Structure formats: C-alpha cells, structure tokens
Amino acid sequence: MRKLMVALGAAVAVSAMVAGCASSSGATGGSTSSTTAGSSSSSTSSPDTGSVSSTAAPSTDSSSSASTPAPDTNLSGNLTYALWDQNQVKAINANIQGFNAIYPNIKVNVDVTPWGDYWTKLQTEATSNTLPDLFWMNGPNFQLYASNGKIEPITSQVSSGAIDPANYPKSLDDMYSLGGVQYGVPKDFDTIGVWVNKALFEKAGVALPQAGWTWADFQKIGAEISQKLKASGDYGAAAGMDGQTTYYDTILQAGGYVISPDGKTSGYDTAEAQAGIQFWTDLIKSGASPTMAQLTETSADQWFINGKLAMYQGGDWFRAALVGTPIEKDVIAVPLPQGKAQATVIHGVSNVVAANSQNKKAAQALQAYLASKPAQQQQGDMGAVIPAFNGTQQGFVNSMPNANLQIFLDELAYAKPLPISKNTAAWNALEAKLLPDAFSGAKPVADVLKELATQMNAALTKE
C-alpha cells in the first residue's frame, strides 16, 4: 500500500502531465460535478442520442450474438461511475439510458471530476479502499493500479463472451493487460492532429496547410501569422507541456523514442529526442507561439477556443469542446506535419471495475454494456469520442461533417502507442520539472535532456 501511495503521490504532482485521452486534454476545467442517470435518466437525454436496443443485452459482436450471455435483468444496486470529461456526459447518459432499459434496477451516478483533480481524488480513494465502482483509467496509470490489486480483471467476462478483446485494436488491448491478465478494453482511441482556425488564416492572408506539409512548413506558417496579426494579439501556433499532444509526437517523428520497447531505458538522451524537443523551443523563440509564461496562464486549447490561435495541436477529443463555440464553423482538422517520418501517438481510455466494489456484478454489467457495439456506436454517432469497437468510427467523422475528422482515422496507419511503464508518473514528474527550461530557452535543450534521461533511468530501475 505504501508503494501505491508514494507512486500516486508523484502522479498527483504532475496530474496535468499524465497523458491519455484524453486524458489531459479531455479536461474541461470547472469544479467537480455529478449527474444521476438511471431509470429516470430519460429526463436528461436529448433527441439526438441515437438508439440502443432495449429488448436484449447488446452483443459484443454482431456476428456472435448467439454466444453472448443473457443478462441478469434482476441485478440491482447503486453505482458510482467516475470520469474526467464533462463534454462526454451527454453521450454517457444516453448509454446509461440504454443500459437501464435492460437493467432497470441499477442506478448509475455519473461523477465528473476535472482532469487536474481526477488523479488526486482517485489516489485518496485507492489508498482508503473507496474507489468508485466503475471509473476511467488511462495507460500511464494502469499498471500501477493493476499491480496493486485495485482493479478487477475481466477474465470472467471474456470467458462468458460478455466482452471480446478481439473487437478492439490490439495495441490498446495490450495497454490494459498485465502479466497475461486483461483488466479492461478501450472505450475509445485518440490520435493527434492540428486544429486550424480558417478565419485567422484568412485574416492573415496565409494559405491553409497542404497535404504532406512538414515541420518547416508548420514553423513558417506559425511565425508568419503571428507577425501579421501581432497588433491584435493573435498567434499562429502554440507550444505546450503535454507529451501526448505535442513533444511525444515530434520525438517519434524525428525517429526517436521516449522509452525503450522493454520499458527499461529513457530515449531522451538521443539526437532524435533533442530534435523533437527543439521543435517546440524554436516555435516559442521565433514568436510563432505564446511564451511559456503566457501558456501557463492560459492553456493552448483556450487560446484556440477564444479565437486567438490559428493552429492548435491536439487530440480528436477536442471536437467536443468546439461544439457551440463561436469558432466552430471556422475549424477544420489537418494531419500532423512530417518530420523525418509520419507519426502520432495513439491512446485509449478504459472503463475498469474497482476490485473491492460492493456492487461488483452490477458494475461489471455496466462495464460490459459500455464496451458493446451499440453503446460505442452511439458514442461515435454523438461525436463524443472515436469509439474503439472495430467498425463503429464513421459516426464520429460524420458528427462534424465539414471539419475533416477523417484525418484522425487515417493516422492509424502510422500511429504508435503512448509511452508508458509500470510507474509512468515518476518520470512524468521529471518531464514536468525539467522540460520547461528547455522550452523557454532558459537552458540548452541538450543539457536538459541529458539530465532528464539520467533521472528517468534511475526512476525506471526502481520499478
């Protein structure tokens, strides 16, 4: 237990750095909130929630419905379902409405805690054995919670056919497996693109990025827009301190790696990693991006939503944050620029059941339902996420038809898994501590990365 407390203490210190679906960028700010969904959830649903069969449990695969176990519709209980993204609650409530059509005696309370506080809260609950019945887990934190016995394996559900891992991308299945035991399947997946505000490009008189654009193009466009729109305080692009959406991608594009495939060695002390970090340092130095101080005060995504940033590098989940904003009609997505290679990080969040849940069977029923094809199809159709269930992604693309969301699916061809280890938070803390000096130019990039690699390697030897 002490090991969990110490390791999760590190996670708290860098909660904004532990990447994942959305992870960090799934955050919406604001205070903790909760909504109750259940047999009365129809009052919170909207006309565009789509349809989920209310006559039978959804099969995990439309071709294998005969092997899907019949639901125990007499199950009852009060569940807490914890997550960090308010933007997804509308679609989640629609899912729960379908779930309650099958399990009318299970009440689900959706507990939303913003990303910045989510892992702090989860740490407290884990150490006191009061975890929510079902909760969101990401790759960087999974091994820590699973190895400390905090998450229930899905072995019985796989054996019964309630969940079939073959219906999801294998790389993401593997992310939620430890020691040959599967603890969850992905509910969604994320790739990273560049969100573009066409109105600011037009205002600056700069052409939109073209297919096959490069790092040099990104830097040039960003600097040009910032210069032309300097009087109005607008910027062409923004650096950032989130590995998943920014510097992990450029390190991969430079041909490098953050952590070795065996999870034992840092890749930060390589020329490729230096090039990937230098990309963002140069962006700030040229004036293309706000300074680190400005980005600390107002995050890059908020610069973009406020109409003050022409290009924002972020995940597909950002689509939900754009809906209903003044800039929505002006936004399109374009693929990441190329370095030596094309690359993007891929990650997906999983719904996991607390090992000590007092309503475990009911929680497992909800876990299986949310992993089903109908539930994930509904998530995609409502534009909440790119669902992970194979063949359910087109609805997400269609949910914002003029924004070119197809690029996030096309990037699967060259996507690489989010770098993680057993205690990812330990070296995420080092990234948060050391990299700001590299980005701001306070210290040479090479010096910062040498120190980061040394400390990261020391942390990895303790796992």
C-alpha positions in Angstrom: 0.0 0.0 0.0 2.9 2.4 0.8 4.2 1.8 -2.7 0.9 2.8 -4.2 0.7 5.9 -2.0 4.2 7.1 -2.9 3.8 6.4 -6.6 0.4 8.0 -6.8 1.8 11.0 -4.9 4.1 11.5 -7.9 1.1 11.3 -10.1 -0.7 14.0 -8.2 2.3 16.3 -8.6 2.0 16.0 -12.4 -1.6 15.2 -12.9 -1.7 17.5 -15.9 1.2 15.6 -17.5 0.0 12.0 -17.3 -1.4 11.8 -20.8 -4.3 10.0 -22.1 -7.5 10.6 -23.9 -7.8 12.2 -23.2 -6.5 12.2 -20.8 -5.1 15.6 -20.2 -6.9 17.3 -23.0 -10.2 15.8 -22.0 -10.2 18.2 -19.1 -12.8 20.8 -19.1 -11.9 22.8 -16.0 -14.5 23.9 -13.5 -15.5 22.1 -10.3 -16.4 18.6 -9.6 -19.9 17.7 -10.6 -22.1 14.7 -10.8 -25.3 13.7 -12.5 -27.5 10.9 -11.7 -28.6 8.6 -14.6 -30.7 5.6 -14.2 -34.3 4.7 -14.6 -35.0 8.4 -14.5 -32.3 9.3 -16.9 -34.7 9.9 -19.8 -35.3 13.4 -18.4 -31.7 14.3 -19.2 -31.4 12.7 -22.6 -31.8 14.6 -25.9 -33.4 13.9 -29.2 -30.1 13.2 -30.9 -29.0 10.4 -28.5 -29.4 7.7 -31.1 -31.0 4.3 -30.4 -29.9 1.4 -28.3 -32.0 -1.8 -28.2 -34.0 -2.0 -25.0 -35.1 -5.6 -25.5 -31.9 -7.6 -25.1 -28.3 -7.2 -24.0 -26.1 -5.9 -26.8 -23.8 -8.5 -28.3 -20.1 -7.7 -28.2 -20.1 -8.6 -31.9 -23.0 -8.6 -34.3 -21.7 -11.8 -35.8 -21.6 -13.7 -32.5 -24.8 -12.8 -30.7 -25.6 -16.4 -30.1 -22.6 -16.7 -27.7 -23.4 -13.6 -25.7 -24.8 -14.5 -22.3 -28.3 -13.5 -21.4 -28.4 -10.5 -19.0 -29.4 -11.0 -15.4 -32.1 -8.3 -15.5 -32.8 -8.7 -11.8 -29.4 -7.2 -10.8 -29.8 -4.2 -8.6 -27.6 -1.6 -6.9 -26.4 1.9 -6.8 -23.2 2.5 -8.8 -20.8 5.4 -9.0 -19.2 5.9 -12.4 -16.2 8.3 -12.2 -14.7 10.1 -15.2 -13.0 13.4 -16.0 -14.6 14.9 -19.1 -17.8 16.8 -18.8 -18.0 17.0 -22.6 -18.8 13.3 -22.8 -21.6 13.2 -20.2 -24.4 13.8 -22.7 -23.4 10.7 -24.7 -22.7 8.7 -21.5 -26.2 9.5 -20.2 -27.6 8.2 -23.5 -25.6 5.0 -23.0 -26.9 4.7 -19.4 -30.5 5.1 -20.7 -30.0 2.1 -22.9 -28.3 0.2 -20.0 -31.3 0.9 -17.8 -33.7 -0.4 -20.4 -32.0 -3.8 -19.7 -31.1 -3.3 -16.0 -33.9 -1.1 -14.6 -32.9 -1.8 -11.0 -29.3 -0.4 -11.3 -29.0 3.3 -10.6 -25.8 5.0 -12.0 -24.4 8.2 -10.6 -22.0 9.8 -13.1 -19.3 11.6 -11.0 -17.3 14.1 -13.1 -14.0 15.4 -11.7 -11.9 17.7 -13.9 -8.6 16.2 -15.1 -6.5 18.4 -12.9 -8.1 16.9 -9.8 -9.1 13.5 -11.0 -6.0 11.6 -10.1 -5.6 13.3 -6.8 -9.1 12.2 -5.9 -8.5 8.7 -7.2 -5.3 8.4 -5.2 -7.2 9.2 -2.0 -9.9 6.7 -2.8 -7.4 4.0 -3.8 -5.4 4.3 -0.5 -8.6 4.2 1.5 -10.2 1.4 -0.5 -13.2 3.6 -1.5 -12.7 3.7 -5.3 -15.8 4.2 -7.4 -17.5 1.1 -8.7 -16.5 1.9 -12.3 -14.0 4.5 -13.3 -11.9 5.7 -16.2 -8.4 4.5 -16.4 -5.6 5.6 -18.7 -2.4 3.8 -19.9 0.1 5.8 -17.9 -1.6 4.9 -14.6 -3.0 1.4 -15.4 0.0 -0.8 -14.4 0.3 1.0 -11.1 -3.3 0.4 -10.1 -3.5 -3.1 -11.5 -0.2 -4.3 -9.9 -1.5 -3.1 -6.5 -4.7 -5.1 -6.8 -7.0 -2.1 -7.2 -8.7 -3.2 -10.5 -10.9 -6.3 -11.1 -9.7 -8.4 -14.1 -12.3 -9.0 -16.9 -11.4 -12.7 -17.1 -14.9 -13.9 -16.3 -16.5 -11.6 -18.8 -14.1 -12.7 -21.5 -14.8 -16.3 -20.7 -18.5 -15.8 -20.8 -18.4 -13.9 -24.1 -19.7 -10.7 -22.5 -16.6 -8.9 -23.6 -14.4 -10.0 -26.6 -11.0 -8.2 -26.7 -10.7 -9.2 -30.4 -13.3 -6.4 -31.2 -10.8 -3.6 -30.3 -7.3 -2.5 -31.6 -4.8 -5.0 -30.2 -2.3 -2.3 -29.3 -4.9 -0.8 -26.9 -6.0 -4.2 -25.6 -2.3 -4.8 -24.7 -2.2 -1.5 -22.8 -4.7 -2.8 -20.3 -3.1 -6.2 -19.9 -0.6 -7.0 -17.2 1.2 -10.3 -16.5 -1.1 -12.0 -19.1 -4.3 -10.8 -17.3 -6.7 -8.5 -19.1 -8.3 -5.8 -16.9 -10.2 -3.8 -19.4 -10.7 -3.0 -23.1 -10.6 0.5 -24.7 -13.7 2.5 -24.8 -12.2 4.9 -27.3 -9.0 5.8 -29.0 -7.2 9.1 -29.7 -4.8 10.2 -32.4 -3.4 13.7 -32.7 -3.9 16.3 -35.4 -3.7 20.1 -35.9 -6.9 22.0 -35.4 -7.0 25.0 -37.8 -9.0 28.3 -37.4 -9.6 29.2 -41.1 -10.8 32.7 -40.1 -7.4 33.6 -38.7 -5.6 32.2 -41.7 -7.9 34.4 -43.9 -7.4 37.4 -41.7 -3.6 37.0 -42.0 -3.8 36.2 -45.8 -1.9 32.9 -45.3 -2.8 29.7 -47.3 -4.0 26.7 -45.3 -1.7 23.8 -44.7 -1.5 21.3 -47.6 -1.2 17.6 -47.6 2.3 16.4 -46.9 3.3 19.5 -45.0 6.5 19.4 -42.9 8.0 20.7 -39.7 9.5 23.6 -41.6 6.0 24.5 -43.0 4.5 24.5 -39.6 7.2 26.8 -38.2 7.0 29.1 -41.1 3.2 29.4 -41.1 3.1 29.9 -37.4 5.6 32.7 -37.4 4.0 34.4 -40.4 0.6 34.5 -38.9 1.9 35.7 -35.5 3.8 38.5 -37.3 0.9 39.6 -39.4 -1.6 39.5 -36.6 0.7 40.9 -33.9 -1.4 44.1 -33.5 -4.5 42.0 -32.5 -2.5 39.7 -30.2 -3.2 36.6 -32.2 -0.7 33.8 -32.7 0.0 31.3 -35.4 0.6 28.2 -33.2 1.3 27.2 -29.6 3.9 25.0 -27.9 2.7 23.0 -24.9 3.7 20.8 -22.0 1.5 17.8 -22.8 3.6 14.9 -24.1 0.7 13.1 -25.8 -0.4 16.1 -27.9 3.0 17.7 -28.6 6.5 16.6 -27.9 6.0 12.8 -27.8 4.7 13.1 -31.4 7.7 15.2 -32.6 10.2 12.8 -30.9 8.6 10.0 -32.8 8.5 12.0 -36.0 12.2 12.6 -35.6 12.8 8.8 -35.4 13.3 8.7 -31.7 11.5 7.2 -28.7 10.6 8.3 -25.2 11.1 4.9 -23.5 12.6 1.8 -24.9 10.3 -1.1 -26.0 11.3 -3.1 -23.0 10.4 -0.2 -20.7 13.8 0.0 -19.1 15.6 2.8 -20.7 14.9 6.5 -21.5 15.2 7.8 -25.0 15.7 11.4 -24.0 19.5 11.4 -24.3 19.4 10.8 -28.1 19.8 13.2 -31.0 16.3 12.3 -32.2 14.7 13.3 -28.9 16.7 16.5 -28.9 15.3 17.3 -32.3 11.7 16.6 -31.2 12.1 19.0 -28.2 14.0 21.6 -30.1 11.0 21.9 -32.5 8.9 23.5 -29.7 11.7 25.6 -28.3 12.2 27.1 -31.8 8.5 27.7 -32.1 8.5 29.9 -29.0 11.8 31.6 -29.8 10.5 32.6 -33.3 7.5 34.3 -31.8 5.1 31.9 -33.6 3.9 30.7 -30.2 2.9 32.5 -27.0 5.7 32.3 -24.3 5.8 29.6 -21.6 4.6 32.2 -19.1 1.6 33.0 -21.3 0.8 29.4 -21.8 1.0 28.7 -18.1 -1.6 31.5 -17.5 -3.8 30.4 -20.4 -3.5 26.9 -21.9 -3.1 26.4 -25.6 -6.6 25.0 -26.1 -8.1 28.0 -24.5 -6.1 30.3 -26.8 -7.7 28.4 -29.7 -11.2 28.3 -28.4 -11.0 32.1 -27.7 -10.2 32.7 -31.3 -6.6 33.9 -30.6 -4.7 30.9 -32.1 -4.6 29.8 -35.7 -3.2 26.3 -35.1 -3.7 24.0 -32.1 -2.1 20.6 -32.0 -4.5 18.4 -30.1 -6.4 15.2 -30.0 -9.7 14.1 -31.6 -11.5 14.6 -28.3 -11.1 18.3 -28.7 -14.0 18.2 -31.2 -16.5 18.1 -28.3 -15.0 21.3 -26.8 -15.6 23.1 -30.0 -19.3 22.4 -30.4 -21.3 25.5 -29.7 -18.4 27.9 -29.7 -18.2 31.0 -31.9 -15.3 29.4 -33.9 -16.9 26.0 -34.6 -17.9 26.8 -38.2 -14.3 28.0 -39.0 -12.5 24.9 -37.7 -11.0 22.1 -39.7 -8.5 19.4 -38.7 -5.4 18.6 -40.7 -2.8 15.8 -40.2 0.3 16.4 -38.2 3.3 17.8 -40.2 6.0 15.3 -41.1 9.5 15.3 -39.6 11.8 12.5 -40.8 8.7 10.3 -40.6 5.0 10.4 -40.1 3.9 9.6 -36.6 1.3 10.3 -34.0 0.7 8.9 -30.5 -2.3 6.6 -30.1 -4.0 6.0 -26.7 -7.4 5.0 -25.4 -9.2 5.2 -22.1 -10.7 2.0 -20.5 -13.6 1.6 -18.1 -12.4 -0.5 -15.1 -14.2 -2.0 -12.1 -12.8 -1.5 -8.6 -11.6 -4.8 -7.1 -13.3 -4.0 -3.8 -16.6 -2.7 -5.3 -19.6 -3.6 -3.1 -21.7 -3.8 -6.3 -19.3 -5.8 -8.5 -21.7 -7.7 -10.6 -23.7 -4.6 -11.4 -20.5 -2.7 -12.1 -19.4 -5.5 -14.4 -22.7 -5.4 -16.2 -22.3 -1.7 -16.9 -18.6 -2.2 -17.9 -19.7 -4.9 -20.5 -22.6 -2.7 -21.8 -20.3 0.3 -22.3 -17.9 -2.0 -24.2 -20.6 -3.2 -26.5 -21.0 -2.3 -30.2 -24.3 -0.5 -29.7 -23.0 1.7 -26.9 -19.8 2.6 -28.6 -21.6 3.2 -31.9 -23.8 5.6 -30.0 -20.8 7.4 -28.6 -19.4 7.8 -32.1 -22.7 8.9 -33.6 -23.0 11.7 -31.0 -19.4 12.8 -31.7 -18.2 12.3 -28.1 -15.2 10.2 -29.0 -13.8 7.9 -31.6 -15.1 4.6 -30.3 -12.6 1.7 -30.1 -15.0 -1.1 -31.2 -14.0 -2.1 -34.7 -16.3 -0.7 -37.3 -18.0 2.0 -35.2 -15.9 5.0 -36.0 -17.7 6.6 -39.1 -20.3 8.2 -36.9 -17.6 10.3 -35.2 -16.4 11.5 -38.6 -20.0 12.4 -39.7 -20.7 14.2 -36.5 -18.8 17.3 -37.7 -19.0 16.8 -41.5 -17.1 20.0 -42.6 -14.2 19.6 -40.1 -12.3 16.8 -41.9 -12.3 14.5 -38.9 -11.4 11.6 -41.1 -7.8 12.6 -40.6 -7.8 11.1 -37.1 -8.8 7.7 -38.5 -6.3 7.9 -41.4 -3.5 8.5 -38.9 -3.9 5.0 -37.6 -1.7 3.8 -40.4 1.4 5.3 -38.7 0.2 5.6 -35.0 2.5 4.5 -32.2 1.4 3.6 -28.6 1.6 6.2 -25.9 4.9 5.6 -24.0 4.2 4.2 -20.6 5.8 2.0 -17.9 4.8 0.5 -14.6 5.1 3.8 -12.8 4.8 6.3 -15.6 4.0 9.1 -13.2 7.5 9.0 -11.7 9.2 10.1 -14.9 6.3 12.3 -16.0 7.1 14.3 -12.8 10.7 14.7 -14.1 9.4 15.9 -17.5 7.2 18.5 -15.8 10.1 19.6 -13.6 12.9 19.8 -16.2 11.4 20.4 -19.7 10.1 23.9 -19.1 13.6 25.2 -19.0 14.3 23.6 -22.4 11.1 25.0 -24.0 11.7 28.5 -22.6 15.3 28.6 -23.7 16.5 29.1 -20.1 18.8 26.1 -20.5 20.2 24.4 -23.6 17.9 21.6 -24.8 20.8 19.1 -24.9 21.7 19.8 -21.2 18.1 19.4 -20.0 17.6 16.2 -21.9 20.9 14.7 -20.6 19.7 15.4 -17.0 16.2 14.1 -17.8 17.5 10.8 -19.2 19.7 10.3 -16.2 17.0 10.8 -13.7 14.4 8.9 -15.7 16.7 5.9 -16.0 17.2 6.0 -12.2 13.4 6.0 -11.8 12.9 3.1 -14.2 15.4 0.9 -12.2 13.1 1.3 -9.2 10.0 -0.1 -11.0 
